[in-house]
Amino acid sequence: MALKPEPTTPQHSVQYALRVLESVSRHSDGVTDVQLARETALPAAVLGPLLLMLRREGYVAQVVDGAYVGGDALELVTSSGTAGREGLRLRLQQTLDQLRDSVGAAVYIGRYVDGEIRVTQVAEGPLTPKVNEWVDFRSTAHASAVGKCLLTQLDQDGRREHLSRHRTARLTSRTITNERILFSTLDSQPPTVPVLDLQEYALGTVCAAVPLTAGAAVGCLALSLPVEHVHRLRQAADALNRRATPMALSLSL
C-alpha cells in the first residue's frame, strides 16, 4: 500500500503543529512566540492560529510571562505503553462525543489498517444513531464515505489491490460499481472538500468524511445523518473539516 505523494492542507497543518511542539518540548522553562517563529520558520499568519489551536486542545499552555510550555494533553498522548494508548483513545473519544453533540450526528474514526477498512471509534446517541452496518464496512470502500475517503489517500496500485479483494458490488441504485468511474471520481476529489455518500451505501442515510492523514497512517473523520436531514450535511461536514487537524495531530503523536 502506498500513499499519494501530494499532501493536503490538513497534512501541512499537522506538520507545522508538530514543528511547534518539537520546539516547545526543547524549552522546559517555556518559549516565547517570537522565539517559536524563529525556530520553526513559520510566519505569524500561520503560527498564531496554530498556537490558538494547540492551546484550545491542551497541547500547549501559557505561563505567567506569556511563554509557551507543553500542556496536559501533550503529556497524556505521548505517554509510553498501555497508559499512552488508553489516554489517546479516551481523548479521541471525548473529542468525538463533543463533535457528535455539536453537529447532531453520529461521528466515526475510520482507519486503513493492514489493507482493510476499519471503523475504530464511534460516538453515537439516542438522537444520533450510528449507521446500520448491513454490509460489512470492509467490503464497501467504493460506496461509503469512510471507504472512499480512505481510498483517496491511496495511489492507483493501492486502490486496485484493495478492490481486487473487495469487489464493487451494487448496494443501492446510487452505488458506483464501475472501477474507472470510481477512480476518476476519487481523483477529482479536492483534498479540502469532504467526501460524500448520498445513499450509496444504504438508502435513507447520507454521510461525509474528511482525511485524517498522520505520517504513514491513513485515516478519516466521518459522520452520518438520516436522509431527511440532508440539508444539514454540508454544514456538519464543514465542522468535521475544522476538527480534522487537531485529531490528526493526536494520531501522529
Buried (B, 14 or more C-beta within 10 A) or exposed (E): BEBBEEEBBBBEBBBBBBBBBEBBBEBEEBBEBEBBBEBBEBEEEBBEEBBEBBBEBBBBBBEEEEBBBBBEBBEBBBBEEEEBEEBBEEBBBEBBBEBBBEBBBBBBBBBBEEEBBBBEBBBBEEEBEBBEEEBEBBBBBBBBBBBBBBBBBBEEEBBEBBBEEBEBEEBBEEBBEEBEEBBEBBEEBEBEEBBBBBBBBBEEBBBBBBBBBBEEBBBBBBBBBBEEBBEBBEEBBBBBBEBBBBBBBBBBB
